[in-house]
């Protein structure tokens, strides 16, 4: 009898083509956890406007990041899949040192392949009888981790022999998470110097979601404050912002792109940007943050713009994942 750890991320198109992007977006944007517009109206918008137009616009961006990570680093396929697979490999190595053959590690994607259902089925065939799902979202949101709970519920409803599944709700304030973020910033500063401002850019959600009870905004603020404290940064040296908004509704503010424009126009000459909500680099960090927003900041008058990579496969990140697995999984022996 073995226990399995499943790392779970958002997902990616299978290929950097309009057809594959369309298939991915259809699954992603059809989830009522992601878009809460009334279904008939949203399906009309999605099928008449979004799916016919958006895949053609963003497929070239996927093509640019395919098979390479930040700074031209060679990866295989989609960066988010590559880094997630590396996390699985390294976590498996650490757990094998504790209890060989008794702890299995796999991964799943909320949208795209492999699905959570398929991953659980595969791991069960390898001997797993219980499962801990670690969503790679440090800050809980109904739009991300909530969607994973839905998939777990679907698996339970459709199972005759219900699997023993535990889901980690969040880890936005875990000491090892804050330490890993702080380490990545310090290492960046040692190599590149300290910029005038540190921007902590989190993925955005509609502001209405927080009014309905989503704790994501509070979790993001908590992470930002703890990271600033760990770095001994005074409040005027850092800012929390939100990126990747979609549609015309008001999203969490301040917005990343608009803040960078204001800083560039206002005389801020250098900025470091970190995205604490992303456990692996992907389109939203490599393209949107490291490329698009850099160009906007420089065009607005800024001189130096540096993106601090996601935690990806850093050793301290894998140590964090191991700690979470130990804390939330039955039968893992203590160190």
Secondary structure as GFF3:
##gff-version 3
##sequence-region A 1 335
A	DSSP	beta_strand	2	11	.	.	.	ID=ss1
A	DSSP	alpha_helix	18	29	.	.	.	ID=ss2
A	DSSP	alpha_helix	39	45	.	.	.	ID=ss3
A	DSSP	pi_helix	46	50	.	.	.	ID=ss4
A	DSSP	alpha_helix	51	65	.	.	.	ID=ss5
A	DSSP	three_ten_helix	70	72	.	.	.	ID=ss6
A	DSSP	alpha_helix	79	96	.	.	.	ID=ss7
A	DSSP	beta_strand	103	111	.	.	.	ID=ss8
A	DSSP	alpha_helix	116	125	.	.	.	ID=ss9
A	DSSP	beta_strand	128	135	.	.	.	ID=ss10
A	DSSP	alpha_helix	145	157	.	.	.	ID=ss11
A	DSSP	beta_strand	164	168	.	.	.	ID=ss12
A	DSSP	alpha_helix	175	192	.	.	.	ID=ss13
A	DSSP	beta_strand	197	203	.	.	.	ID=ss14
A	DSSP	alpha_helix	207	211	.	.	.	ID=ss15
A	DSSP	alpha_helix	216	230	.	.	.	ID=ss16
A	DSSP	three_ten_helix	235	237	.	.	.	ID=ss17
A	DSSP	beta_strand	238	243	.	.	.	ID=ss18
A	DSSP	alpha_helix	256	265	.	.	.	ID=ss19
A	DSSP	beta_strand	270	274	.	.	.	ID=ss20
A	DSSP	alpha_helix	283	283	.	.	.	ID=ss21
A	DSSP	pi_helix	284	293	.	.	.	ID=ss22
A	DSSP	alpha_helix	294	299	.	.	.	ID=ss23
A	DSSP	beta_strand	304	308	.	.	.	ID=ss24
A	DSSP	alpha_helix	315	328	.	.	.	ID=ss25
###
